[in-house]
Amino acid sequence: MKVAIVGAGIGGLTLALELHDAGLDCELYEAAPRLRPVGVGINVLPHATKILARLGLEEPLAAVAVTTRESAFFNRFGQLIYREPAGRLAGYEHPQFSVHRGDLHAVLASAVTARLGPARLNLDHACTGVTQDEDGATLAFRSTSADRPLPPARADVVIACDGIHSRLRGQLHPGEGPPLYCGVNMWRGTAVHAPFLTGATMTRAGWLATGKMVIYPIRDDIDGHGNQLINWVAEIETPQHADRDWNRQGQLADFIGAFADWHFDWLDVPALITSSAEILEYPMTDQDPLSHWTHGRLTLLGDAAHPMVPRGSNGAGQAILDARALRHALATIADPATALRAYEAERLPATAKVVRANRATPPDAILREVWQRTGDRPFTRIEDVIDPGELRAISDRYKDVAGYSHEALGNL
């Protein structure tokens, strides 16, 4: 069986490694003329780390990431609401990593070229469409750099891993409509800073109506003086937004006012933001879960299948879980179309739950509960505002939905 993978992002590269590990023939086609770092920080949660560890990637990933010790939630006055251990400190078999997306991508790409050979990764190949017949599928390509047609390719199955702007998703669902904006705009950046809290804390603070921050380190000791590269995300409710583009440049003046007085004893937030070399802007968007991902020998994976609001630190993880499930289906079911339908039957409902949870009850809902119950005012004791068990239950419910509860990992 020959598998064509359209897109060499996190999902596509992980799928290539999974298929190669299973002894299945595959080839990747990527629209970009060269691979380069895109985005900023992401988290690799224990379910995804377990899969990457099976592929022999835990050690190289640990070398470029920060091994997350805890998640901590604060109000906009810097008061601690709730904290819980992460990764192995929470009893998981594998760690949680906070990492620059470009570093994770580089680890995956290096493994793909080393194991499959560089010829299996075709750059500058934008897939413009797929046609099918009884014997397989034909992929049409166009050079991104030269804007000219390229020779077609044949495969038994085609997996669309071509991201939030997936052309092949559009081929399967031409009348879907535009992305859905949730009313929250996001600005992102990185800054060099001394470690704060544990030096490996994933921090969420504030709430969307007045401004929310997500802050965590993604590289250790980047200058030989112990400083870290700190990833930060600012989120504010606003009716205004531009089209989704991970590389859109943002303006400090558009959001810094919401965080001007966030001077905590554990971090000076406006100083962190203003020391950033670059700011990116992105609207918090998703799309409704599809009725189907698969048509014959073509199916979707990752953001092409289930674009979700970037909350819960789980977008990349769901793509990695997709890759594992698709590997199992293709390796155990002889008929390609039947294998793709089995993969869809497992992963479409699971990811639909995550899409909906990210809209309504991600882990960040802990912040919303306290914001509502305090009227956005400081508290004396968090126990007087909300029972800590209630906060823990919010976190545990999301772990169940997203597939990284201890019970779910035992079945992975």
N, C-alpha and C positions, 0 to 999 in steps of 0.2 A: 504494500500500500504506500502510495506517495502522498504526502500531505504538504500543501502549500500554505504557509503562514503569512498573512498580509499584515505587516506592521512589526517593527522590532522594538517595541516599548517593553515595559516590565512584563506584561502578560504574554506577548509574543515570544520573548526570549526565554521566559520560564517554560512555556509550552515546548519550545524547541529542545530544551534540555530534558524535559520529561519524555518526549517522544524518542529522543536519541537513547535515553536510559532504558527505554522499553524495547529498543531494537527496531523502531519504526523509522522509515525514510522520510525526511522532511527538508524543506528549503524555505528560507525567509525572504520576503520582498519588502523593502522599506523605502518610503517616498523621499526621505531626507538624503541629500547627496553625501552627508557625513554624519556620524553619530556625535552628538554634543550634549552637554548637560542642559536639561530643561527643568524648570521648576525650582523648588527650594527644598525644605525639609519634609519628610514623611516618616511615619512609624511603621515598623514591621512587627505586627502582633504575634503572640506565640503560635497561633495556628499556621500563619504563613512561614514563620521561622522553622517550624517543624518540617514543613515541606522542603524548604531550601536546605535544611540540614541533611535530609535524605539525599539531596543532590550533591552533597559534599561542599556546601557553600557557607556553612556557619562560621568557619574559621576566617575565610577571607572577608566576610561581611563584618565580623567582630573587629577586624583590623582597621576598618574605615568608619565604623559607627560608634555611637555612644550606647552602651548597654544600660537601658533605662532601669532605674531603681524603684521609682514610684510615680503615681499620678496624684496631683494635688490640686484642690479647688479653693479659690479665694473669692471674696467679694471685691468690689472696686475700691474698697478702703484698705485692701491688703490683709484682711482678716481671714484666717484659715477656716474653711468650711468643712472639708473632708479630705482625707488622704488615704491611699491604699497602696500596698506594694505591687510591683510589676514583675513580669517574667518569672525567673527562677525564684526570686524572693517571695513571689506569691504562690509558690508550690508547683509551677509549671516545669515540665521537662526541659523546655527550651526558653531562651531569653526573649525579651522585647528589645528591639533596636530602634533608636532614633538616628536617622541618617539623612544625608543630603541625597535627594533623588538621583542626582548625577553619579554619586558614588555607588549606590545600589545598581544603577543601570550599567555602570562600567564593570562591576563584578560579574553581572549576568552576561554582558557582551563578551568579556574576556573568556568566560567559560564556554560560551557558544563557539567562538572562533577556535579555541583550543581543542574542543571535543569533536565538533562537526567539520572543522576546517573553514578558513575564511571564504572559500568559494560558495559556501552555502548561505552566506549573508549577502544578498544583492541590494546594494544601496542605489539611490536615485531611480527607484522603480515605483512610481505611483500607480497603484492598481485602479483602473478606470471602470472596471466591470468584470463580471463573471458570467459565462454562458455554460450550460450543461447539456450533456447528451447521455445516452445509455452507458457509455464506457468511462465517463469522467467529466472533468470540468476544464474549461479554457479560461485563463486569466489574460486580460488585456492590460498593457502598461503604457505609461508615458514618462519620458524623462522629465524630472522636476527642473533640473538645471538647464537643459537645452530646449525644453518644451517641444518635444518631438516624439512620435510613436516609437516604441521599443518592441522587439519580437515577443510574441505571446508565449505563455508557458502552460503545460498540461499537468494535471494532478488528479488523483482519485477523490480527494476532498479538499475544500478550501476553508480556512479558519480566518475570519475577519477579526484582527486584533488592531484595527486602525483607529482606535481612540474615539474621543468625543465628537470628532468631525467625520465619523466613519462614512465613507462613500458607499460601502457595501451594506451597511444598515439602511441607508437611503434607498438602495436598490431593492431591498426586501420590503421596506415600508415607505414607499414614496410619498404618502399623504400624511405622514406623522405630524408635521408641524414643527415650530421652533422650540428651543429649550424653554423650560419653565423656571422663571426667576422667583426665588423665595422671599424677596424683599430685603435681602441682606447683601451688602457689598463687602468685599474682602480686599485687604492690602497685605502684602507679604514682604519680608526682607530678611537679611542676615546681618549680624554685627559681631565683631570681635569683642569679647567681654570676659571678665573673670568668672569662674564658676559661682553659681548661686544655689541656695538651699543645699541639696545633697551633691550638686554637680552632675546629677543624672535624673533630674525631676522633670516630668512633663506637667506643665502648669497651665491651668485654665483659670481666668479671672474675669469678674464683671458679668454683664449680661447685655444682650444685643440692643435693647432700647437706648441705653446710654453708652454702650461701647464694651466690647468683650475682647480679651486677648488670649491667645494660645502661645506659650513660650517654652522652648526646650532646646538643649544643646544637641548639635548634630556632628561635631568633630571635636576631639580632645587635643589639648596642647598644640595649637596650630602655629605657635610662634616661638616655642622653646622656653616660654615664660609661664606656662600653665594656663594661658587663656584658651577659651573655647570659641568655636563658631556657634553663635546662638541664633536659632530660627525663631521668628516671631510672626504672628498672624493677627491682624486687627480686623474685627468684624463690627459693622454698624448697620442698623436698620436704615434703609434709604430707598426711595422710589426710583432713584436714578442709577442706571448702570449701562455699561457698554457691552458689546458682544463678547462672548467668552473666548479668551486668548491667554494662555498661560504666560506669554511673554509681554503682555501689555504693560507699558511703563505707568506707574502711579505717581501721584503728586502728594507730597507730605502735607500741604495745606488743606487737603480735602478731608483729613481725618485726625490730625494730631491734636486738635482742640479737645476732642473727647477724652484724651489721656494726659492732658497737660498737668494735672495734679496727682498723677499716680506715682508718688514718691514713697515707696515702701521701705521698711527697714531691711528687707531682703533683696530689693531690686528697684533701681530708678528707671521706670519704664520709658518716659519720654527721652531720657538720655540714651537709652538703648536704641530706640527707634531712630533718633536723629543722627546716630553714629553709623547708620547703615549706608553702604556704598550705593545700593540700588533698591528701589521699591517697585514692586509689581502689583497690579490691580486685577482682580478677577471677580465676576459676579457669582454669587452662590446659586447655581442652577442644577437642575436634574431633568429627567424625562420620565414620564409615566412608564411603569413596567410594560413590556411588550406582550402581545398574545403568543408570539412564537419567535424564536431566534433562527430556526432552521428551515431551509427549503432544499430538499434533495441532498446534494453533496456540499452545501454551503451552510455554515453556522457562524455565530458571533461569540466573542469572548471579551471579558474585561469591560473597559469603558464603552466599547462599541455595543456591548450587550446591555449594560446596566449603568449608565452614567448616574452618579448620585451626588447629592450635596456633600461637600467635603467636610463632614463632621464624623466623629467617632474614629478617626485615624484608620480607616478600614478599606479605602478604595483599592489600593494596591493589593491588599490582602485578599480581597474577593477575586481579583484577577488571578492570583496565584492559586487559590482554591479551584477556580475554573480549570486552570491548566492541569491540575492533578486529576480532577474528575474526567476531563476529556481524554487524558492519557489512558486512564483505566478503561473507558468505554472503547476506544479505538484498539486497545491491546487485547480485549477480551471478546469483542463482537466482530465477527468476520465481515458482515455487510456494512459498508461505510455509512449509508443513509440511516440504517437502524442504530448504529453506534452514535451518530450525531443526535438522533432523537432521544436516546437513553441519557446522554449527557445533558440535553436540554431539560428533560423531565426531572433530573436531579437538581440542576443549578438554577433554572429560571425561578421557581417558587422560592428558593432559599434567598436569592439575591433580591427578589421583589420585596421580601420582608425587610431586608437591610435598607433598601431605598426608602421605604415608608418609615422605618425607625429613624433614619437620619433626618427625616423631615420633622418628626414629632417628639421622639424620646431617645436621642443619643445620650451618651454620658453627660454632655453639657446640660441636660435637663436638671441636673443637680443645682446648677447656678440659677436657673429659672425659678426653681422652687423657693430658694432662699430669697431671691430678689422679690418675688411676689409676697412672701410671708413677712418680710421685714419692711416692705414699702421702700426699698432701695435706701435703707438707713443702716448705720453700724449696729452691731449687736454686742451684748455683754458676754453671753454664753451661747454657743451654737445649739446646745441642748435645749435652751429655752425657745428656740425657733423651730427646730425640727429634730425628730429622733434620728440619731446616727444610723439606726437600722433601716430607716426609710431611705436614706441616702445610699446605703450599701445595696438595697434592693433595686434602685434605679440602675446602678452600675451593673449588677448581676443580670438584670433583664436584658440589657444590651449585649452582654457577653453571650447569653443564650441565643439571641437572634442572630448575632454576627458569626457565631460558630466557634468562639474561643472560650466557652466555659470549660471547666475541667472535664465534665462529662462528654461534651462534644469532641474535645481533643482525644479522648480515649477511643473514639470511633473513627478518627481520621487516619 
